[in-house]
Amino acid sequence: MQGIVLRMLIAMLGLFLASSLLPGVSIDGTGTFILAAVLLGIVNGVVRPIAFILTLPLTIVTLGLFLLVLNAAMFGLVAAMLENFSVSGFWSALFGALILGLTSTISSWYIGPDGRYEVFVIRRD
């Protein structure tokens, strides 16, 4: 449970960064941040795998670059579901998804799968 809450907070941080750095992404209200983070988790867990399988040939042909479009589509889908979350176009959705992905990736370097903060120390004697 601790890991789910921590990853939701990280998604909220990524959404906050995207909304403050990009002029085409706006999120109004704390409740919208929380709901958007939860919906992103659900959409990425349910809809994205189905969309990935359906677009697999296109992903292979583009050597994986189509995954950026798929991530932007999932970001835009969540924005379309919420009233106080707006994305002005494809490029805003693409850069918003990139900021969200970078935030999640950087935090995953330090957070283990169960939600604990992990640091590995290698000692050479």
N, C-alpha and C positions, 0 to 999 in steps of 0.2 A: 504494500500500500504506500509506503514511504517513497518508493521509486516512481510510482504513478504521479503522486503529488509533485515531486521534484521535477519530473519531466514536463508536467503541465506548467509549472512556474517558469521553466526554461522556454517553453513555447510562448508564454505570455511575454517574456523578455524579448524574444525575437520579433513578436508582433509589435511590441512597443517600439523597438528599434526601426522596424520597417515603416511604421506610421510616422515616426518623427524624422526619419532621413529621406523618405520619398514623398514628393508632393502629391503623387497620384493615389496614395493609400491613406485612408483616414478611418480611425476607429474612435468612437465616442463612448465613453463610460467604462468603468471598471468591470461591470457585469458583462459587457460585450467582449472585453479581453478574455475573461474567464470562459465564457461560452464559445468564443472563437477557438481557444486553445483546446477545449474538449472536442469540439466539432472537427478540428484538424486531426486530432488523434483518431477519431472514428472514421473520418473520410480516408485518411492514410492507411488505416487498418482494414477497411472493407472495400471501398470504391477503387482505390489506387491499384491493388493487385489485379482486380478484374480488368481495369483499363490497361494495365501493363501487359497482360496476356493478349488482349485484343489488338494492341499496337506493337506487339513483339517484332513482326517483320519490319515495320518502319523503324523501330529502334535499332535493329541489327543493321539495316541499310545505312542509317545515319551514324553508325558506330557509337550509339548511346546518347547522342546529342538530343534526340527526341525526348529523353527523360526530363530535360529542362522544361520542355513544353508541357509535359505531363504534370510536373510539379507546379507550374504556373496555372494549369487548369484546375488542380486541386485547391490551390490558394484562391482562385477566382470562384470556385464552387462554394467554398465556405463563405466568401464575401457575398455571394448571391443569396445565401440562406439567411443572413443576418441583416437586419434593417440599418443598424448603426455602423456597419462595416462596409466601406465602399472602396472599390478599386476602379481607377479610371480607364484602364485599357490593358492590352496584352503586356506591354513593356513594364508597366507598374506591377502587374502580377508576377512577371518573370523575376524582376529585381527583388520584389517582396519575398518570393519563394527562395531566392538565393540568400537573402539576409537571414531568413528563418532557418534555412539549412546550415549556413555557416555558424550561426549561434548554437544550434543543436549539436553540430559536429565538434566544435571547440569545447562545449561543456561535456560531451561524451568522453572526451579524452581523460577527464578527471572524475567522472561519476561511473561507478560500476553498474551492472545490470540490476542489482537489487536496490539501487538508490543510495549507496554509501559513497562517501568521498574516498577516493583511492589514490594513493601516491606510492609509486614503486621506487625503492631506493636500492641501488646496486652498489655493494661495497666490494672493493677489491683489496684483498689483503696481500 
